[in-house]
Amino acid sequence: MAELAKNKIELHDEFFILGITSNGKQFRPSDWAERLCGVMSCFNPDGGGGRNAHLQFSPYVRPTVMNGVRSVVVNTKLKKLEPMAFNFVVEFAKDNDLQVIEACALPEREPPKA
């Protein structure tokens, strides 16, 4: 049973907001992803409280880099948790003409055997 769970491919309900506008220009300021994720840092599945909650990003909205482009990964579970916060992130992308792409999970590859 554990082996079956280990090999199970779980699809993730996530999408990426890329720091590239629809006409291919880089979005500014360069730290936009960290700023957006900082605003959303209070949204955590466990309440996210605690003394240092402001020092960590939410698992629902987190910065990343894709092919050298600053981006934000958004988990759609945020929509159920806090619809207004989800709408804020989506509208941010629309208002700034940023490219949005759906994410998909890829199966983990086993390391080559020696």
ROKOLTOR-225337 format. One record per residue (C-alpha): z, y, x; residue in one letter; residue number from 1. Coordinates in pm, 1 decimal. Layout:
% ROKOLTOR-225337
         w         v         u  resn  resi
         Z         Y         X     a   NUM
...
This chain:
% ROKOLTOR-225337
         w         v         u  resn  resi
       0.0       0.0       0.0     m     1
      84.5     241.1     283.6     a     2
    -251.2     162.7     445.0     e     3
    -433.4     253.0     123.4     l     4
    -250.5     586.1     101.1     a     5
    -325.3     656.3     466.1     k     6
    -701.3     621.4     415.1     n     7
    -715.3     802.4      81.8     k     8
    -929.5    1115.0      89.5     i     9
    -768.9    1390.4    -112.5     e    10
    -988.8    1674.8    -226.7     l    11
    -831.4    2012.8    -177.7     h    12
    -855.6    2283.0    -435.3     d    13
    -915.7    2559.6    -186.9     e    14
   -1170.3    2823.4    -107.0     f    15
   -1234.2    3052.1     188.0     f    16
   -1273.2    3425.6     187.5     i    17
   -1481.9    3508.4     492.1     l    18
   -1455.4    3837.3     677.8     g    19
   -1828.9    3888.4     633.1     i    20
   -1982.7    4098.3     357.2     t    21
   -2270.8    3972.3     145.4     s    22
   -2515.2    4160.3     370.6     n    23
   -2373.8    3995.5     685.2     g    24
   -2160.7    4279.7     823.0     k    25
   -1816.9    4212.3     970.2     q    26
   -1535.5    4333.6     747.5     f    27
   -1292.5    4587.7     891.7     r    28
   -1015.1    4634.5     985.0     p    29
   -1008.7    4338.4    1220.0     s    30
    -662.3    4229.0    1100.8     d    31
    -754.1    4227.7     731.8     w    32
    -678.3    3855.4     690.4     a    33
    -326.7    3884.9     830.1     e    34
    -260.9    4192.8     615.0     r    35
    -376.8    4019.2     297.4     l    36
    -175.3    3707.1     377.6     c    37
     128.0    3919.9     459.7     g    38
     115.1    4075.5     113.7     v    39
      98.2    3726.8     -37.9     m    40
     370.9    3574.2     184.2     s    41
     633.9    3574.1     -91.0     c    42
     444.9    3311.5    -294.1     f    43
     582.2    2973.7    -186.6     n    44
     617.3    2646.8    -378.6     p    45
     989.3    2619.8    -301.7     d    46
    1069.2    2977.9    -392.2     g    47
    1014.6    3084.5     -33.8     g    48
    1344.1    3264.6     -17.1     g    49
    1560.1    3278.6     282.2     g    50
    1636.1    3529.4     545.6     r    51
    1305.5    3505.9     733.1     n    52
    1069.6    3455.6     437.8     a    53
     877.3    3768.5     533.1     h    54
     792.6    3613.9     872.4     l    55
     584.1    3326.8     741.8     q    56
     264.8    3303.7     540.4     f    57
     243.0    3141.4     201.4     s    58
      88.6    2793.4     199.7     p    59
    -131.2    2923.3     -84.1     y    60
    -287.6    3213.3     108.2     v    61
    -313.4    3174.9     484.5     r    62
    -526.9    3322.8     760.1     p    63
    -766.8    3117.3     967.1     t    64
   -1077.8    3156.5    1179.9     v    65
   -1403.9    2984.3    1087.5     m    66
   -1684.9    2988.6    1341.5     n    67
   -1532.8    3296.2    1503.7     g    68
   -1495.9    3481.9    1172.2     v    69
   -1153.2    3586.2    1045.9     r    70
   -1102.4    3425.8     708.1     s    71
    -840.0    3346.0     447.4     v    72
    -782.1    3005.0     289.9     v    73
    -674.1    3032.5     -73.7     v    74
    -527.3    2736.1    -259.0     n    75
    -610.2    2746.9    -629.7     t    76
    -260.0    2619.5    -713.5     k    77
    -162.7    2985.2    -678.7     l    78
    -344.7    3049.7   -1008.1     k    79
     -99.3    2829.4   -1194.5     k    80
     203.0    2951.6    -999.1     l    81
     124.1    3323.0   -1028.0     e    82
    -200.5    3417.1   -1207.9     p    83
    -174.2    3788.5   -1123.7     m    84
    -139.9    3716.5    -751.1     a    85
    -439.4    3482.3    -766.5     f    86
    -639.8    3748.3    -948.7     n    87
    -540.6    4005.3    -684.6     f    88
    -682.2    3787.5    -405.2     v    89
   -1004.6    3712.2    -594.3     v    90
   -1054.3    4078.1    -683.8     e    91
    -989.4    4179.4    -322.0     f    92
   -1280.7    3961.1    -217.0     a    93
   -1505.3    4099.0    -492.8     k    94
   -1410.6    4463.5    -435.9     d    95
   -1484.4    4433.6     -65.2     n    96
   -1806.3    4232.5    -115.2     d    97
   -1672.9    3944.5      95.6     l    98
   -1835.5    3603.2     105.2     q    99
   -1640.8    3327.6     -72.1     v   100
   -1708.2    2957.7     -18.3     i   101
   -1546.4    2645.4    -159.6     e   102
   -1357.1    2417.0      73.0     a   103
   -1384.8    2042.5      86.2     c   104
   -1172.0    1784.6     259.2     a   105
   -1325.5    1575.4     530.3     l   106
   -1186.1    1236.0     615.8     p   107
    -984.8    1225.6     933.6     e   108
   -1172.9    1058.8    1216.0     r   109
   -1000.8     801.2    1420.3     e   110
   -1006.1     870.4    1793.5     p   111
   -1260.1     663.8    1988.1     p   112
   -1122.6     340.5    2123.4     k   113
   -1114.5     314.5    2500.1     a   114
